[in-house]
Each structure stands twice: as C-alpha cells, then as structure tokens.
Amino acid sequence: MSETKTALVTGANKGIGYEIAAGLGALGWSVGVGSRDVERGEAAVAKLRAAGVDAFGVPIDVTDDASVTVAAELMGERGGLDVLVNNAGITGGTPQEPTLVDPATVRAVVETNVLGVIRVTNAMLPLLRRSPSPRIVNMSSTVGSLTRQTTPGVQTGPISAAYATSKTFLNAVTVQYAKELADTNILINAGCPGFCATDLNGFRGVRTPEQGAAIAIHLATLPDGGPTGTFHDDDGPVPW
C-alpha cells in the first residue's frame, strides 16, 4: 500500500456519493468513483480532477457479481483499498404501503441496498484486510431505525415497505459484519446523511448533498480504535 489512502465510493457519479468522493479527495485521498453508468462516471471523474482530486473511474453495478469482481480487480491493480463507502442505493418508487407494494419492488430495492452492499463488501475485503486502517461506511437512513419507527410522535417519513425496511435490513447486516470483524482492525459503521436534495427524492430534501456527505467522511476517517458497529448521523448515535 502507498502512503496515499485510497477509497472507493459506490454511486459516486452524482449527489451525496459525488460529494463524499470530493470530500475525501480534498483530504488528499485517491478516490475511486464507482458508477453503474460509465459515461456519467467519467464525467464525474473529469469534474473532480478539474477540482484537484486524484479521482479515477470504477465501473460497477452492485447488483452484478461479475461487475463487482472486475471492480475489485481494478482496485487491486490501483494498489489496494483503505476505505469502502457503500453509497449506491435506490428508493423503489411508489406505492410502498405494504398492502399495495409490488413484491418485485421490494426485491429490487433489497438487491441494491442490502445484497449489493454484501456483494461489494465481500469482494473488497481481501484488499481492505491489507490496509493499516481499513474502514467501511454503509450509507443508511434514520427511516430504518425501528426505535424511531415505533416511537409515537416521531416523524419517519411516509410508509415504506421497500426503502425503509431495506435500511433496517442494512443496519442489521452492518451489526453482523461488526461482530464478525471484531477481532480485526476493520471498522464498519452505518451513517445517515439526512434528508438531502437529490434526484432520489425529486430534490425535495432540505439538506445539500455536501452536508449529507459529512457523516460518511467522518466515519471514513475514524482513528484507529474508533467505534465499530454503530449508527450515526451528524447529531451523534442513532438508535437502531
């Protein structure tokens, strides 16, 4: 591994993912811009490079085994990996009331938001294990908090049998990874960016993508011995 830290951010060609890549790049990191759309990924890389970021494109479809395998090989050829930010995600559209949602919608959302995270994480783990300070950040949401969902008076957004439940699932998976990796130096945590204005929500959010990226950058740069298996937003720990 070189002294320069290397990160991979999935879904980084736009929105919060792009700002995570920009923020890590501003710290002097080399950043892999993960993108399913090659042209959009290349455009994002060009924009980041123009801003002085050591960025490179990583074509990756988190729902496809072969694509993820090739992406891991590319990261290996680049010299390794210190931080993985699992940011790629979808909402699944509407309706999402459990009595109305199409099971295929739930399946598609889980495939990206949960199985995609498992697929990418497992492919990148051999590289992360060789890093002196490896970090994994799973971009979640407070709508996935069962505590908040079941607390009277707490606003958790619309009823969501696909998106919200996928984030609950992702949170549970994050905990299981932390338990399995407890005897290693790999720190894995979930972070919520808040309700940011992105195309994921029709730009209805009240926070900027740059603000949303802050929690991922914080968790990606935790010191050795920092927390693992936690769920945070900008205000601190979020109840599971």
URFENUR-V302563 format. One record per residue. N is the residue number from 0. RES is the residue in one small letter. SS is DSSP state (H for helix, E for strand, L for the rest). OMEGA is omega as a letter, one per 30 degrees, with the letter a starting at -180 (none if undefined). Layout:
# URFENUR-V302563
n = <N N>
res = <RES RES>
ss = <SS SS>
omega = <OMEGA OMEGA>
This chain:
# URFENUR-V302563
n = <0 1 2 3 4 5 6 7 8 9 10 11 12 13 14 15 16 17 18 19 20 21 22 23 24 25 26 27 28 29 30 31 32 33 34 35 36 37 38 39 40 41 42 43 44 45 46 47 48 49 50 51 52 53 54 55 56 57 58 59 60 61 62 63 64 65 66 67 68 69 70 71 72 73 74 75 76 77 78 79 80 81 82 83 84 85 86 87 88 89 90 91 92 93 94 95 96 97 98 99 100 101 102 103 104 105 106 107 108 109 110 111 112 113 114 115 116 117 118 119 120 121 122 123 124 125 126 127 128 129 130 131 132 133 134 135 136 137 138 139 140 141 142 143 144 145 146 147 148 149 150 151 152 153 154 155 156 157 158 159 160 161 162 163 164 165 166 167 168 169 170 171 172 173 174 175 176 177 178 179 180 181 182 183 184 185 186 187 188 189 190 191 192 193 194 195 196 197 198 199 200 201 202 203 204 205 206 207 208 209 210 211 212 213 214 215 216 217 218 219 220 221 222 223 224 225 226 227 228 229 230 231 232 233 234 235 236 237 238 239>
res = <m s e t k t a l v t g a n k g i g y e i a a g l g a l g w s v g v g s r d v e r g e a a v a k l r a a g v d a f g v p i d v t d d a s v t v a a e l m g e r g g l d v l v n n a g i t g g t p q e p t l v d p a t v r a v v e t n v l g v i r v t n a m l p l l r r s p s p r i v n m s s t v g s l t r q t t p g v q t g p i s a a y a t s k t f l n a v t v q y a k e l a d t n i l i n a g c p g f c a t d l n g f r g v r t p e q g a a i a i h l a t l p d g g p t g t f h d d d g p v p w>
ss = <L L L L L E E E E L L L L L H H H H H H H H H H H H L L L E E E E E E L L H H H H H H H H H H H H H L L L E E E E E E L L L L L H H H H H H H H H H H H H L L L L L E E E E L L L L L L L L L L L L L L L L H H H H H H H H H H H H H H H H H H H H H H H H H H L L L L L L E E E E E E L H H H L H H H H L L L L L L L L L L L L L H H H H H H H H H H H H H H H H H H L L L L L L E E E E E E L L L E L L H H H L L L L L E L H H H H H H H H H H H H L L L L L L L L L L E E E L L E E L L L>
omega = <l l l l a l l l l a a a a l a a l a l l l a l l l l l a l a l a a a l l a a l l l l l l l l l l l l l a l a l a l l a l a l a a a l a l l l l l l l l l l l l a l a l l l a a l l l a l a g l l a l a a l l l l l a a a l l l a a a l l l a a a a l a a l l a a l l l a a l l l l a a l l l l l l l l a a l a l l a a l a l a a l a a a l l l l a l l l l l a l a l a a a a l l l l l a l l l a a a a l l l l a a l l a a l l l l l a a a a l l l a l a l l l a a a l a a l a l a a l a l l l none>
